[in-house]
């Protein structure tokens, strides 16, 4: 199974460290490996940005560490539908 998570990185989300902690906590529960599950992250605000693709990280530990280092994109608009379309 592969999952792409879509994160709201607009200015309406505060504080950002809570998003990072939530994401890291969820990802730490998955068994991530090329044979089992891969995870991608798409962040959006005014634009959508692929933080990483499915094959960028190979282990749960790598994904959790990467999640802790995602910077908030910011932006005045929250374009959720656009981001979901990009993740599709």
Beta strands, then each sheet from edge to edge (+ up, - down):
strand 1: 2-8
strand 2: 38-44
strand 3: 48-52
sheet 1: 1+ 2+ 3-
end
